[in-house]
Amino acid sequence: MTKLTWSLAATYFVGRAGGVVRSFLVLYLTQEKHLSPTSAGAVVAALGLGDIGSQLLGGWLGDRIGRRNTMLVGFVGAALALAALGSAESLPEIWAAAVGVGLTIELFRPAGSAAVADLPARQRIRAFGLLFWAANLGFSVATVTAGVLARYGYGLLFWINVAASLVAALLVWLLVPETRPAGPARTRQPLLPVLLRDRLMLAMLAIHVGYFTVFLQTFTTLPLLMTADGLGPSAYGAVLALNGIAIVVLQPVAVRLLAGRDGSTVSAVSMLLVGAGAALGAVSHGTAGFAVSVLIWTLGQIGIAVRFGDTFADLAPAELRGRYMGLASTTWSVGAVLGPLAGTALLDLGVLGPFCAVAGIALFAAARALAPALRRRTAAPDNDREGAVV
């Protein structure tokens, strides 16, 4: 594992471990700022829209000003935006600050992914796996500490998040080198003409939007399903904790087991597992049943994480790596918007379970259908990848 990878992992951990505001933002807005649930939801939605923009902006900046500079802009900008959100009083100010947080707080992700994509292909899988593991370990720390610290006031959470962003920026400044390929022509390559010709990339983006929609709806529908089953918040917290524990324990093992496997097969089976786990959760009863469903879709989540980054890195022309990785990250953000909307609607209609099962099978079939084209792209020289089609 390279020094770059460990430095990025430390940065990801600090950024996620100190990211304590987002999980408690609705409570802060409704309890301390006395906003209505609808207004608070609009603020969270504004942050989510900014998050979608940050993935695209982070990829573009990563190719234009460099991976390292983009991460610095993101972490410092997030610190300023979080401070503004924590001190905003009127609803327009809060909404504008939330957009600013969304636009900056995830800039580091596509830039960091592009930096790993710049590594030799044989190093990418383990590097992406370490970043995923570090980020989830940090998230687990954040969810535990935020609940304790919130007792002392939500303002403290904002300042902790600001401090964490600044510490992450310092780590980037001191430890993370620039990895962007040299040459002025590389920074001027337009994305859209290449992307529109790249039918394989477009198909992969569509499949992953579908996957993240199915996966991320679980975080909205699971508490509703468990509440309807008569289980309280403590049971939900315990079941959800299995997700983080399983990732921390199993992710390093999964990287070793899956690194040499065909990436298309790993992704296809993982999507099938997520669909099956989500479908099982929709018809489960009792804590044990919901826990099993979470463990099943967590296995799928781990499998996707192991091969997600290097798969899209293999698709990207060298001069467009930042923007391709930004587009890849955007599939998560779009799924985070579509998932709760689709999940709650399907739950109301009583068809959430069958939909998730069918979606898992369809995603499995689509991923397998693209496998030959992905293998051809991976085998092609980097210079031949621009404008490649299925």
C-alpha positions in Angstrom: 0.0 0.0 0.0 1.4 3.4 -1.0 2.0 6.4 1.2 -0.6 8.3 -0.9 -3.2 5.6 0.0 -2.5 5.7 3.7 -2.5 9.5 3.7 -5.9 9.6 1.9 -7.2 7.0 4.3 -6.3 9.1 7.2 -7.9 12.1 5.6 -11.1 10.2 4.9 -11.2 8.9 8.4 -10.8 12.4 10.0 -13.3 13.9 7.6 -16.0 11.2 8.3 -15.3 10.9 12.1 -15.8 14.6 12.5 -18.8 14.8 10.2 -21.3 14.9 13.1 -23.6 17.6 11.8 -25.4 15.9 9.0 -26.9 13.1 11.0 -28.5 15.5 13.5 -29.3 18.4 11.1 -33.1 17.8 11.2 -33.1 17.7 15.0 -31.1 20.9 15.1 -33.4 22.7 12.7 -36.6 21.6 14.4 -35.6 21.8 18.0 -33.1 24.7 18.1 -34.2 26.7 15.1 -37.9 25.8 15.6 -38.4 25.2 11.9 -41.4 23.1 10.8 -40.6 19.5 9.6 -41.4 20.6 6.1 -39.0 23.5 6.2 -36.3 21.3 7.8 -36.9 18.8 5.0 -36.4 21.5 2.4 -33.1 22.5 4.0 -31.9 18.8 4.0 -33.0 18.6 0.3 -31.0 21.7 -0.5 -27.9 20.1 1.1 -28.6 17.0 -1.0 -28.9 19.0 -4.2 -25.6 20.7 -3.4 -24.1 17.3 -2.8 -25.0 16.2 -6.3 -23.3 19.3 -7.7 -20.2 18.7 -5.5 -19.6 15.4 -7.2 -19.6 16.9 -10.7 -17.7 20.0 -9.5 -15.1 18.0 -7.6 -14.4 15.9 -10.7 -14.1 18.9 -13.0 -11.8 20.8 -10.5 -9.7 17.6 -10.0 -8.9 17.7 -13.7 -8.5 21.5 -13.9 -6.6 22.5 -10.7 -5.4 19.1 -9.5 -6.6 16.5 -7.0 -4.7 17.9 -4.1 -5.9 21.5 -4.6 -9.5 20.3 -5.0 -9.5 18.5 -1.7 -8.0 21.6 0.0 -10.7 23.8 -1.5 -13.4 21.3 -0.4 -12.3 20.9 3.2 -11.6 24.6 3.8 -14.8 25.6 2.0 -16.8 23.0 4.0 -15.4 24.5 7.3 -16.6 28.0 6.2 -20.0 26.7 5.0 -20.6 24.8 8.2 -19.7 27.8 10.3 -22.2 29.8 8.3 -24.9 27.2 8.6 -24.4 27.0 12.4 -24.7 30.8 12.8 -27.5 31.4 10.2 -30.7 32.7 11.7 -33.3 33.3 8.9 -34.6 30.5 6.7 -33.1 32.0 3.5 -29.7 32.2 5.2 -30.0 28.6 6.5 -31.0 27.3 3.1 -28.2 29.1 1.3 -25.6 27.9 3.8 -27.0 24.3 3.4 -26.4 24.5 -0.3 -22.9 25.8 0.4 -22.2 22.8 2.7 -23.5 20.4 0.1 -21.3 21.9 -2.7 -18.2 21.7 -0.6 -18.4 18.9 1.9 -18.1 16.1 -0.8 -15.6 17.8 -3.1 -12.8 15.6 -1.7 -14.5 12.3 -2.7 -14.2 12.5 -6.6 -10.8 14.2 -6.2 -9.5 11.5 -3.9 -11.0 8.8 -6.2 -9.2 10.3 -9.1 -5.9 10.3 -7.1 -6.3 6.6 -6.5 -7.3 6.1 -10.2 -3.9 7.7 -11.1 -2.1 4.8 -9.4 -1.1 1.7 -11.4 -4.1 -0.6 -12.0 -2.8 -3.4 -9.8 -2.8 -1.1 -6.7 -6.3 0.4 -7.2 -8.5 -2.3 -5.7 -6.8 -2.4 -2.4 -6.5 1.4 -2.3 -10.2 1.9 -2.9 -11.0 -0.7 -0.4 -8.9 1.0 2.3 -10.6 4.3 1.6 -14.1 2.8 1.9 -13.1 1.1 5.1 -11.5 4.2 6.6 -14.6 6.3 5.7 -17.0 3.8 7.2 -14.9 3.5 10.4 -15.0 7.3 10.6 -18.8 7.3 10.1 -19.2 4.7 12.8 -17.2 7.0 15.2 -19.3 10.0 14.2 -22.7 8.3 14.8 -21.6 7.2 18.3 -20.0 10.4 19.4 -22.6 12.7 17.9 -25.4 11.2 20.0 -23.3 11.8 23.1 -22.1 15.3 22.3 -25.6 16.5 21.2 -26.6 16.5 24.8 -24.3 19.5 25.3 -25.8 21.5 22.5 -26.0 21.3 18.7 -23.6 24.2 18.4 -20.8 22.0 19.7 -21.4 19.6 16.8 -20.9 22.4 14.2 -17.6 23.4 15.8 -16.4 19.8 15.9 -17.3 19.4 12.3 -15.5 22.6 11.3 -12.4 21.6 13.2 -12.4 18.1 11.6 -12.6 19.7 8.1 -9.6 21.9 8.9 -7.6 19.0 10.3 -8.4 17.0 7.1 -7.2 20.0 5.0 -4.0 20.1 7.0 -3.4 16.4 6.4 -3.9 17.0 2.6 -1.5 19.9 2.7 1.2 18.0 4.6 0.8 14.5 3.3 -1.0 14.2 0.0 1.0 14.8 -3.2 -0.5 15.9 -6.5 -1.1 12.9 -8.9 -2.8 14.5 -11.9 -1.2 13.5 -15.1 1.1 16.2 -16.5 0.5 18.1 -19.7 -1.6 21.2 -20.5 -3.6 19.4 -23.2 -5.0 17.0 -20.6 -6.7 19.8 -18.6 -8.6 21.1 -21.7 -10.2 17.8 -22.9 -14.0 18.4 -23.0 -16.0 15.8 -21.2 -19.4 15.9 -22.9 -18.4 14.8 -26.5 -16.4 11.9 -25.1 -19.1 10.9 -22.7 -21.9 11.0 -25.3 -19.9 8.6 -27.4 -19.1 6.3 -24.5 -22.2 4.1 -24.3 -20.5 1.7 -21.9 -19.9 4.5 -19.4 -23.5 5.7 -19.8 -24.8 2.2 -19.3 -22.7 1.8 -16.1 -23.9 5.1 -14.8 -27.5 4.1 -15.3 -27.0 0.7 -13.6 -25.4 2.3 -10.6 -28.1 4.9 -10.2 -30.5 2.0 -10.1 -28.4 0.1 -7.6 -28.0 3.1 -5.3 -31.7 3.8 -5.5 -32.5 0.3 -4.2 -29.7 0.3 -1.6 -30.2 3.8 -0.2 -34.0 3.5 0.1 -33.4 1.0 2.9 -32.2 3.7 5.3 -35.6 5.4 4.9 -37.9 2.4 4.8 -36.2 0.2 7.4 -37.1 2.4 10.4 -40.6 2.7 9.1 -40.9 -1.1 8.7 -39.5 -1.7 12.2 -41.8 0.9 13.8 -44.8 -0.7 12.1 -43.6 -4.0 13.5 -43.7 -2.5 17.0 -40.0 -2.1 17.4 -38.5 1.0 19.0 -35.6 3.3 18.1 -33.2 1.3 20.2 -33.9 -1.8 18.2 -33.4 0.1 14.9 -30.1 1.6 16.1 -28.9 -1.9 17.1 -29.9 -3.4 13.8 -28.3 -0.5 11.8 -25.1 -0.8 13.8 -24.6 -4.2 12.3 -24.0 -2.5 9.0 -21.0 -0.5 10.3 -19.7 -3.4 12.3 -19.9 -5.8 9.3 -18.1 -3.3 7.1 -15.3 -2.7 9.5 -14.7 -6.4 10.1 -15.4 -7.9 6.7 -14.2 -5.2 4.3 -10.4 -6.1 4.6 -11.2 -9.8 4.1 -13.4 -9.0 1.1 -10.7 -7.0 -0.6 -8.3 -10.0 -0.3 -11.0 -12.5 -1.5 -12.4 -10.4 -4.4 -9.4 -8.5 -5.7 -8.6 -11.3 -8.2 -12.1 -12.0 -9.2 -13.9 -10.8 -12.4 -15.2 -7.3 -11.5 -18.4 -7.7 -13.4 -19.3 -10.9 -11.6 -18.6 -9.4 -8.2 -20.7 -6.3 -9.0 -23.6 -8.4 -10.4 -23.8 -10.8 -7.5 -23.5 -7.8 -5.1 -26.4 -6.0 -6.7 -28.4 -9.2 -6.4 -27.6 -9.5 -2.7 -28.7 -5.9 -2.1 -32.0 -6.5 -3.9 -32.6 -9.8 -1.9 -31.7 -8.2 1.4 -33.9 -5.2 0.8 -36.8 -7.5 -0.3 -36.4 -9.6 2.8 -36.4 -6.5 5.0 -39.7 -5.5 3.5 -41.4 -8.7 4.7 -39.5 -9.4 7.9 -40.9 -9.4 11.4 -38.9 -9.2 14.6 -35.4 -7.9 15.3 -33.7 -11.1 14.1 -35.4 -11.0 10.7 -34.5 -7.4 10.1 -30.9 -8.0 11.3 -30.5 -10.8 8.7 -31.8 -8.6 6.0 -29.3 -5.9 6.9 -26.4 -8.3 6.9 -27.4 -9.6 3.5 -27.5 -6.2 1.8 -24.4 -5.2 3.7 -22.5 -8.0 2.0 -23.7 -6.6 -1.3 -22.7 -3.1 -0.3 -19.2 -4.4 0.5 -18.9 -6.2 -2.8 -19.8 -3.1 -4.8 -17.4 -1.0 -2.8 -14.5 -3.4 -3.5 -14.8 -3.0 -7.3 -16.7 0.3 -7.7 -13.7 2.6 -7.9 -11.3 0.5 -10.0 -14.1 -0.4 -12.5 -14.8 3.3 -13.2 -11.1 4.1 -13.2 -10.6 1.5 -15.9 -13.3 3.1 -18.0 -11.8 6.6 -17.8 -9.4 8.1 -20.3 -6.4 9.5 -18.4 -7.2 13.1 -19.1 -10.8 12.7 -17.9 -10.2 10.6 -14.8 -11.4 13.3 -12.4 -14.6 14.0 -14.3 -15.3 10.3 -14.8 -14.9 9.6 -11.1 -17.1 12.6 -10.3 -19.8 11.2 -12.5 -19.4 7.8 -10.8 -19.8 9.4 -7.4 -22.8 11.3 -8.6 -24.7 8.0 -9.0 -24.6 7.7 -5.2 -26.0 11.2 -4.8 -28.8 10.7 -7.3 -29.7 7.4 -5.6 -29.8 9.2 -2.3 -32.4 11.5 -3.7 -34.4 8.9 -5.6 -34.2 6.1 -3.0 -36.2 7.7 -0.2 -38.8 8.9 -2.6 -39.2 5.6 -4.4 -38.9 3.5 -1.2 -41.6 5.3 0.7 -44.0 5.4 -2.3 -43.5 1.6 -2.9 -44.0 1.0 0.8 -47.3 2.8 0.8 -48.4 0.7 -2.2 -47.4 -2.5 -0.5 -45.1 -3.6 -3.2 -41.7 -2.7 -1.8 -40.6 -6.3 -1.3 -41.4 -7.6 -4.8 -39.9 -4.4 -6.4 -36.6 -4.8 -4.6 -36.4 -8.5 -5.6 -37.2 -7.8 -9.2 -34.8 -4.9 -9.2 -32.0 -7.0 -7.8 -32.5 -9.6 -10.5 -32.7 -7.0 -13.3 -29.5 -5.2 -12.1 -27.7 -8.6 -11.9 -28.7 -9.4 -15.5 -27.7 -5.9 -16.7 -24.3 -6.1 -15.0 -23.7 -9.5 -16.5 -24.7 -8.3 -20.0 -22.1 -5.5 -19.9 -19.3 -7.9 -18.7 -17.8 -8.6 -22.2 -17.6 -4.9 -23.0 -16.0 -4.1 -19.7 -13.4 -6.8 -20.2 -12.6 -5.4 -23.7 -12.2 -1.9 -22.3 -9.9 -3.1 -19.5 -7.7 -4.9 -22.0 -7.5 -1.9 -24.4 -4.6 0.5 -24.2 -5.4 3.8 -22.3 -5.1 5.8 -25.5 -7.8 3.7 -27.2 -10.4 4.3 -24.5 -11.7 7.7 -25.6 -15.0 7.4 -27.2 -15.1 3.6 -26.8 -18.6 2.2 -27.1 -20.4 -1.0 -26.1 
